[in-house]
Amino acid sequence: MLWNELGVSGGTALIVLCALYFVVKWAVRNGIREAHERMAGEKGWLRRGCEKILSEEKPSEPGKASN
């Protein structure tokens, strides 16, 4: 079998396939949620975080004295 040629036992292959299933399931679910938020006009957690970081006070430009 292919698994034996790769040096992987059946139990290890089963664990890897289960982990892969849950990772793909998680990614698809989050993608659907993000798409639904965009269609509804809501902002996702990533966009809210980026806007929060960008809206913080920016440092003054070099060469200008701030009082």
Sequence and secondary structure as in RCSB ss.txt:
>XXXX:A:sequence
MLWNELGVSGGTALIVLCALYFVVKWAVRNGIREAHERMAGEKGWLRRGCEKILSEEKPSEPGKASN
>XXXX:A:secstr
 HHHHHT  HHHHHHHHHHHHHHHHHHHHHHHHHHHHHHHT   HHHHHHHHHHHS     TT    
